[in-house]
Amino acid sequence: MIIVKLSGGLGNQLFQYAFGRHLATVNQKELKLDTSALTKTSDWTNRSYALDAFNIRAQEATPEEIKALAGKPNRLLQRVGRKVGITPIQYFQEPHFHFYSSALSIKSSHYLEGYWQSEKYFEAITPILREEFAFTISPSTHAQTIKEKISNGTSVSIHLRRGDYVKTSKANRYLRPLTMDYYQKAIDYINQRVKNPNFFLFSDDIKWAKSQVTFPPTTHFSTGTSAHEDLWLMTHCRHHIIANSTFSWWGAWLNQQPDKIVIAPQKWFSTERFDTKDLLPEPWIQL
């Protein structure tokens, strides 16, 4: 059995599931999910389970199953033990942010904790993930209308993330909104290479974006849609300008166009604490 701990928002949960699915597939083991962290209040942004809109194949792990592999992670003794390197043999925590190749060597039943934000953790099972990350929800009529507009031209998604990035929280210590200079350079890059692009802006603060940022006249502002619908719409765009957000990372990755242009920020975090060298797939353009 492979148990993967889910934490963070939709994008983070997709990364965590993807790595867990890889290990479960290559080792022919059952994949289960530990969702307990999503029900707890913390100084990070509070999140809820977000994978129920996809065609995933995993059940929730029971407390007994979690304990069998991870020990008792909520107890002080266990937390201290992990800090000094004394951990249950079947518990594996991501040692650092960039790709850790030894994690792919796990063969036995394990409990996994981490973010696993690199395609290298799951690229070997890309066809499986594209199938399991297919949406099972029916988009609203409004979302379907936007999708038709996306399909009637050369569409480019733009993701502008604010939300917890501008609020005082643990997330805000490490992640900040991108500068408008980044978006302008990205739009210029697209305009120089794509004929008659139609831009579609997705944001958790559309009102701010409309009042503070100058976008091309052809820009469509996505409003009245859920987060899952926004992600679904992004996947249908031809090209992408993503934010420093795993949400739009997946919107771009799930687009199966072989010659898509994906523009991403060179600087993902507002701190040098994390090495992001493995975060972006090699063909993506960094500005």
C-alpha positions as a Markdown table, in Angstrom:
| # | Residue | x | y | z |
|---|---|---|---|---|
| 1 | Met | 0.0 | 0.0 | 0.0 |
| 2 | Ile | 1.1 | 3.5 | -0.8 |
| 3 | Ile | -0.4 | 6.3 | 1.3 |
| 4 | Val | 0.2 | 9.9 | 0.3 |
| 5 | Lys | -0.5 | 12.8 | 2.6 |
| 6 | Leu | -2.5 | 15.6 | 0.9 |
| 7 | Ser | -1.9 | 19.2 | 1.9 |
| 8 | Gly | -2.3 | 22.6 | 0.2 |
| 9 | Gly | -4.7 | 23.5 | -2.5 |
| 10 | Leu | -5.8 | 21.8 | -5.7 |
| 11 | Gly | -2.4 | 22.2 | -7.5 |
| 12 | Asn | -0.5 | 20.8 | -4.6 |
| 13 | Gln | -2.9 | 17.9 | -4.2 |
| 14 | Leu | -2.5 | 17.0 | -7.9 |
| 15 | Phe | 1.3 | 16.8 | -7.5 |
| 16 | Gln | 1.0 | 14.7 | -4.4 |
| 17 | Tyr | -1.4 | 12.3 | -6.0 |
| 18 | Ala | 0.7 | 12.1 | -9.1 |
| 19 | Phe | 3.8 | 10.9 | -7.3 |
| 20 | Gly | 1.7 | 8.5 | -5.2 |
| 21 | Arg | 0.1 | 7.1 | -8.3 |
| 22 | His | 3.5 | 6.5 | -9.9 |
| 23 | Leu | 4.9 | 4.5 | -7.0 |
| 24 | Ala | 1.6 | 2.6 | -6.6 |
| 25 | Thr | 1.6 | 1.8 | -10.4 |
| 26 | Val | 5.2 | 0.6 | -10.8 |
| 27 | Asn | 5.1 | -1.4 | -7.6 |
| 28 | Gln | 1.6 | -2.8 | -8.2 |
| 29 | Lys | 0.3 | -1.5 | -4.9 |
| 30 | Glu | -2.9 | 0.1 | -3.8 |
| 31 | Leu | -2.9 | 3.9 | -3.5 |
| 32 | Lys | -4.7 | 5.6 | -0.6 |
| 33 | Leu | -4.9 | 9.2 | 0.5 |
| 34 | Asp | -4.4 | 10.8 | 4.0 |
| 35 | Thr | -6.7 | 13.8 | 4.0 |
| 36 | Ser | -6.5 | 14.5 | 7.7 |
| 37 | Ala | -4.3 | 17.6 | 7.3 |
| 38 | Leu | -7.0 | 19.3 | 5.2 |
| 39 | Thr | -9.3 | 19.4 | 8.1 |
| 40 | Lys | -7.0 | 21.2 | 10.5 |
| 41 | Thr | -6.6 | 24.9 | 11.0 |
| 42 | Ser | -3.0 | 26.2 | 10.6 |
| 43 | Asp | -1.1 | 29.4 | 9.8 |
| 44 | Trp | -1.1 | 28.3 | 6.2 |
| 45 | Thr | -4.1 | 28.9 | 4.0 |
| 46 | Asn | -6.8 | 26.5 | 5.1 |
| 47 | Arg | -7.7 | 24.1 | 2.3 |
| 48 | Ser | -10.2 | 21.3 | 1.6 |
| 49 | Tyr | -10.1 | 18.1 | -0.4 |
| 50 | Ala | -10.1 | 19.0 | -4.1 |
| 51 | Leu | -9.6 | 15.8 | -6.1 |
| 52 | Asp | -13.3 | 14.7 | -6.1 |
| 53 | Ala | -13.7 | 16.4 | -9.5 |
| 54 | Phe | -11.3 | 14.0 | -11.2 |
| 55 | Asn | -11.3 | 10.4 | -12.4 |
| 56 | Ile | -8.8 | 9.4 | -9.7 |
| 57 | Arg | -8.4 | 5.8 | -8.4 |
| 58 | Ala | -7.7 | 6.0 | -4.7 |
| 59 | Gln | -9.6 | 5.7 | -1.5 |
| 60 | Glu | -9.1 | 7.5 | 1.8 |
| 61 | Ala | -6.7 | 5.8 | 4.2 |
| 62 | Thr | -8.1 | 4.8 | 7.6 |
| 63 | Pro | -6.4 | 6.0 | 10.8 |
| 64 | Glu | -5.2 | 2.5 | 11.4 |
| 65 | Glu | -3.6 | 2.2 | 8.0 |
| 66 | Ile | -1.8 | 5.6 | 8.5 |
| 67 | Lys | -0.5 | 4.6 | 11.9 |
| 68 | Ala | 0.8 | 1.3 | 10.5 |
| 69 | Leu | 3.0 | 3.1 | 8.0 |
| 70 | Ala | 3.7 | 6.5 | 9.5 |
| 71 | Gly | 3.5 | 5.8 | 13.2 |
| 72 | Lys | 1.8 | 8.5 | 15.3 |
| 73 | Pro | 2.7 | 11.7 | 13.5 |
| 74 | Asn | 0.7 | 14.0 | 15.7 |
| 75 | Arg | 2.6 | 13.1 | 18.9 |
| 76 | Leu | 5.4 | 15.2 | 20.0 |
| 77 | Leu | 7.8 | 12.3 | 20.4 |
| 78 | Gln | 7.3 | 11.3 | 16.8 |
| 79 | Arg | 7.8 | 14.9 | 15.5 |
| 80 | Val | 11.0 | 15.2 | 17.5 |
| 81 | Gly | 12.2 | 11.8 | 16.3 |
| 82 | Arg | 11.7 | 12.8 | 12.6 |
| 83 | Lys | 13.7 | 16.1 | 13.2 |
| 84 | Val | 16.7 | 14.1 | 14.4 |
| 85 | Gly | 16.4 | 11.4 | 11.7 |
| 86 | Ile | 14.6 | 8.7 | 13.7 |
| 87 | Thr | 11.5 | 7.8 | 11.7 |
| 88 | Pro | 9.4 | 4.7 | 11.1 |
| 89 | Ile | 11.0 | 2.7 | 8.3 |
| 90 | Gln | 7.9 | 3.0 | 6.1 |
| 91 | Tyr | 7.6 | 6.8 | 6.5 |
| 92 | Phe | 9.2 | 8.9 | 3.7 |
| 93 | Gln | 9.4 | 12.7 | 3.8 |
| 94 | Glu | 10.6 | 14.8 | 0.9 |
| 95 | Pro | 14.1 | 15.9 | 1.9 |
| 96 | His | 14.2 | 19.1 | -0.1 |
| 97 | Phe | 12.1 | 21.0 | -2.7 |
| 98 | His | 14.0 | 20.0 | -5.9 |
| 99 | Phe | 13.8 | 16.5 | -7.4 |
| 100 | Tyr | 15.1 | 13.7 | -5.2 |
| 101 | Ser | 15.7 | 10.7 | -7.5 |
| 102 | Ser | 16.1 | 8.2 | -4.7 |
| 103 | Ala | 12.3 | 8.6 | -4.0 |
| 104 | Leu | 11.6 | 6.7 | -7.2 |
| 105 | Ser | 13.4 | 3.7 | -5.7 |
| 106 | Ile | 10.8 | 3.1 | -3.1 |
| 107 | Lys | 9.5 | -0.5 | -3.5 |
| 108 | Ser | 7.7 | -1.5 | -0.3 |
| 109 | Ser | 4.5 | 0.0 | 1.3 |
| 110 | His | 5.2 | 3.6 | 2.4 |
| 111 | Tyr | 3.6 | 6.7 | 3.7 |
| 112 | Leu | 4.7 | 9.8 | 1.7 |
| 113 | Glu | 4.8 | 13.3 | 2.9 |
| 114 | Gly | 5.9 | 16.3 | 0.8 |
| 115 | Tyr | 5.0 | 18.4 | -2.2 |
| 116 | Trp | 6.8 | 16.5 | -5.0 |
| 117 | Gln | 6.6 | 19.5 | -7.4 |
| 118 | Ser | 8.5 | 18.1 | -10.4 |
| 119 | Glu | 7.3 | 16.3 | -13.5 |
| 120 | Lys | 10.2 | 14.0 | -12.9 |
| 121 | Tyr | 8.3 | 12.3 | -10.1 |
| 122 | Phe | 5.6 | 11.0 | -12.5 |
| 123 | Glu | 6.5 | 11.6 | -16.1 |
| 124 | Ala | 6.8 | 7.8 | -16.7 |
| 125 | Ile | 3.1 | 7.4 | -16.2 |
| 126 | Thr | 1.9 | 10.5 | -18.0 |
| 127 | Pro | -0.8 | 8.7 | -20.1 |
| 128 | Ile | -2.3 | 7.2 | -16.9 |
| 129 | Leu | -2.3 | 10.6 | -15.2 |
| 130 | Arg | -3.9 | 12.4 | -18.1 |
| 131 | Glu | -6.7 | 9.8 | -17.9 |
| 132 | Glu | -7.1 | 10.0 | -14.2 |
| 133 | Phe | -7.0 | 13.8 | -14.2 |
| 134 | Ala | -9.9 | 13.9 | -16.6 |
| 135 | Phe | -12.8 | 15.9 | -15.1 |
| 136 | Thr | -15.8 | 14.0 | -14.0 |
| 137 | Ile | -17.9 | 17.0 | -13.2 |
| 138 | Ser | -20.2 | 18.6 | -15.7 |
| 139 | Pro | -19.1 | 22.2 | -16.5 |
| 140 | Ser | -21.9 | 24.8 | -16.1 |
| 141 | Thr | -23.5 | 26.2 | -19.2 |
| 142 | His | -21.6 | 29.4 | -18.6 |
| 143 | Ala | -18.3 | 27.5 | -18.5 |
| 144 | Gln | -19.2 | 25.7 | -21.7 |
| 145 | Thr | -19.8 | 29.0 | -23.4 |
| 146 | Ile | -16.4 | 30.2 | -22.4 |
| 147 | Lys | -14.9 | 27.0 | -23.7 |
| 148 | Glu | -16.5 | 27.6 | -27.1 |
| 149 | Lys | -14.9 | 31.0 | -27.2 |
| 150 | Ile | -11.5 | 29.4 | -26.3 |
| 151 | Ser | -11.9 | 26.9 | -29.2 |
| 152 | Asn | -12.8 | 29.6 | -31.8 |
| 153 | Gly | -9.3 | 31.0 | -32.2 |
| 154 | Thr | -5.8 | 30.9 | -30.9 |
| 155 | Ser | -6.4 | 31.1 | -27.2 |
| 156 | Val | -3.8 | 32.0 | -24.5 |
| 157 | Ser | -4.6 | 31.5 | -20.8 |
| 158 | Ile | -3.2 | 34.1 | -18.3 |
| 159 | His | -3.3 | 33.3 | -14.7 |
| 160 | Leu | -2.9 | 36.1 | -12.1 |
| 161 | Arg | -2.9 | 34.9 | -8.6 |
| 162 | Arg | -3.4 | 37.1 | -5.5 |
| 163 | Gly | -5.5 | 35.7 | -2.7 |
| 164 | Asp | -3.3 | 34.4 | 0.1 |
| 165 | Tyr | -0.2 | 35.8 | -1.7 |
| 166 | Val | -1.2 | 39.3 | -0.5 |
| 167 | Lys | -2.5 | 38.4 | 2.9 |
| 168 | Thr | -0.4 | 37.9 | 6.1 |
| 169 | Ser | 0.0 | 34.2 | 6.3 |
| 170 | Lys | 2.7 | 31.5 | 6.1 |
| 171 | Ala | 2.1 | 31.3 | 2.4 |
| 172 | Asn | 2.7 | 35.0 | 2.0 |
| 173 | Arg | 6.2 | 34.6 | 3.6 |
| 174 | Tyr | 7.3 | 32.6 | 0.6 |
| 175 | Leu | 5.0 | 33.4 | -2.3 |
| 176 | Arg | 4.1 | 36.9 | -3.7 |
| 177 | Pro | 2.1 | 38.1 | -6.7 |
| 178 | Leu | 4.1 | 38.4 | -9.9 |
| 179 | Thr | 5.0 | 41.9 | -11.1 |
| 180 | Met | 3.1 | 43.5 | -14.0 |
| 181 | Asp | 6.4 | 43.6 | -15.8 |
| 182 | Tyr | 6.4 | 39.8 | -16.0 |
| 183 | Tyr | 2.9 | 39.8 | -17.6 |
| 184 | Gln | 3.8 | 42.5 | -20.1 |
| 185 | Lys | 6.9 | 40.7 | -21.2 |
| 186 | Ala | 5.0 | 37.4 | -21.5 |
| 187 | Ile | 2.2 | 39.0 | -23.6 |
| 188 | Asp | 4.8 | 40.6 | -25.8 |
| 189 | Tyr | 6.5 | 37.2 | -26.2 |
| 190 | Ile | 3.2 | 35.7 | -27.3 |
| 191 | Asn | 2.3 | 38.6 | -29.7 |
| 192 | Gln | 5.7 | 38.2 | -31.4 |
| 193 | Arg | 5.1 | 34.5 | -32.1 |
| 194 | Val | 1.4 | 33.9 | -32.3 |
| 195 | Lys | -0.9 | 35.3 | -34.9 |
| 196 | Asn | -4.1 | 37.0 | -33.6 |
| 197 | Pro | -4.0 | 35.6 | -30.0 |
| 198 | Asn | -7.1 | 35.7 | -27.9 |
| 199 | Phe | -6.2 | 36.1 | -24.2 |
| 200 | Phe | -8.3 | 34.5 | -21.4 |
| 201 | Leu | -7.5 | 35.8 | -17.9 |
| 202 | Phe | -8.2 | 33.6 | -14.9 |
| 203 | Ser | -7.7 | 35.1 | -11.4 |
| 204 | Asp | -8.9 | 34.9 | -7.8 |
| 205 | Asp | -9.2 | 38.7 | -8.0 |
| 206 | Ile | -10.7 | 39.6 | -11.3 |
| 207 | Lys | -11.9 | 43.0 | -10.0 |
| 208 | Trp | -8.3 | 44.0 | -9.1 |
| 209 | Ala | -6.9 | 42.8 | -12.3 |
| 210 | Lys | -9.4 | 44.8 | -14.4 |
| 211 | Ser | -8.6 | 48.0 | -12.5 |
| 212 | Gln | -4.8 | 47.7 | -12.1 |
| 213 | Val | -3.5 | 45.9 | -15.2 |
| 214 | Thr | -3.7 | 46.8 | -18.8 |
| 215 | Phe | -4.4 | 43.7 | -20.9 |
| 216 | Pro | -4.8 | 43.4 | -24.7 |
| 217 | Pro | -8.3 | 44.5 | -26.0 |
| 218 | Thr | -9.0 | 40.8 | -27.0 |
| 219 | Thr | -8.7 | 39.7 | -23.3 |
| 220 | His | -11.7 | 37.8 | -21.9 |
| 221 | Phe | -12.0 | 37.9 | -18.1 |
| 222 | Ser | -13.3 | 34.6 | -16.7 |
| 223 | Thr | -15.9 | 35.3 | -14.1 |
| 224 | Gly | -18.7 | 33.3 | -12.6 |
| 225 | Thr | -16.8 | 30.0 | -12.8 |
| 226 | Ser | -15.5 | 27.7 | -10.1 |
| 227 | Ala | -11.9 | 26.9 | -9.5 |
| 228 | His | -12.3 | 23.5 | -11.1 |
| 229 | Glu | -14.0 | 25.0 | -14.1 |
| 230 | Asp | -11.2 | 27.5 | -14.4 |
| 231 | Leu | -8.6 | 24.7 | -14.5 |
| 232 | Trp | -10.7 | 22.8 | -17.0 |
| 233 | Leu | -10.9 | 25.9 | -19.2 |
| 234 | Met | -7.1 | 26.5 | -19.0 |
| 235 | Thr | -6.4 | 23.0 | -20.2 |
| 236 | His | -8.3 | 23.8 | -23.4 |
| 237 | Cys | -6.3 | 27.0 | -24.2 |
| 238 | Arg | -3.7 | 26.7 | -26.9 |
| 239 | His | -0.9 | 28.5 | -25.1 |
| 240 | His | -0.3 | 29.6 | -21.5 |
| 241 | Ile | 1.1 | 32.4 | -19.3 |
| 242 | Ile | 1.2 | 30.9 | -15.8 |
| 243 | Ala | 1.6 | 32.5 | -12.4 |
| 244 | Asn | 3.9 | 31.2 | -9.7 |
| 245 | Ser | 1.1 | 28.8 | -8.8 |
| 246 | Thr | 0.8 | 25.1 | -9.1 |
| 247 | Phe | -2.8 | 25.7 | -10.1 |
| 248 | Ser | -1.9 | 27.2 | -13.5 |
| 249 | Trp | 1.2 | 24.8 | -13.7 |
| 250 | Trp | -1.4 | 22.0 | -14.0 |
| 251 | Gly | -3.6 | 24.0 | -16.4 |
| 252 | Ala | -0.6 | 24.2 | -18.7 |
| 253 | Trp | 0.7 | 20.6 | -18.2 |
| 254 | Leu | -2.7 | 19.1 | -18.9 |
| 255 | Asn | -2.9 | 20.8 | -22.3 |
| 256 | Gln | -1.8 | 18.0 | -24.7 |
| 257 | Gln | -0.9 | 20.3 | -27.6 |
| 258 | Pro | 2.7 | 19.2 | -28.6 |
| 259 | Asp | 3.8 | 22.6 | -29.7 |
| 260 | Lys | 2.2 | 24.7 | -27.0 |
| 261 | Ile | 4.0 | 27.8 | -25.6 |
| 262 | Val | 4.1 | 27.9 | -21.9 |
| 263 | Ile | 5.6 | 31.0 | -20.2 |
| 264 | Ala | 6.5 | 30.8 | -16.5 |
| 265 | Pro | 8.3 | 33.1 | -14.1 |
| 266 | Gln | 12.0 | 32.6 | -13.5 |
| 267 | Lys | 11.6 | 33.5 | -9.8 |
| 268 | Trp | 8.8 | 31.4 | -8.2 |
| 269 | Phe | 9.4 | 32.1 | -4.5 |
| 270 | Ser | 10.1 | 35.4 | -2.8 |
| 271 | Thr | 12.9 | 33.6 | -0.9 |
| 272 | Glu | 16.0 | 31.7 | -1.9 |
| 273 | Arg | 15.2 | 28.9 | 0.5 |
| 274 | Phe | 13.8 | 26.6 | -2.2 |
| 275 | Asp | 15.7 | 25.3 | -5.3 |
| 276 | Thr | 13.2 | 25.3 | -8.1 |
| 277 | Lys | 15.5 | 23.9 | -10.8 |
| 278 | Asp | 13.2 | 20.9 | -11.4 |
| 279 | Leu | 9.9 | 22.6 | -11.0 |
| 280 | Leu | 9.3 | 23.6 | -14.7 |
| 281 | Pro | 9.4 | 21.2 | -17.6 |
| 282 | Glu | 12.3 | 21.9 | -19.9 |
| 283 | Pro | 10.4 | 23.2 | -22.9 |
| 284 | Trp | 8.7 | 25.9 | -20.9 |
| 285 | Ile | 9.9 | 29.5 | -21.4 |
| 286 | Gln | 11.1 | 31.3 | -18.3 |
| 287 | Leu | 10.9 | 35.1 | -18.1 |
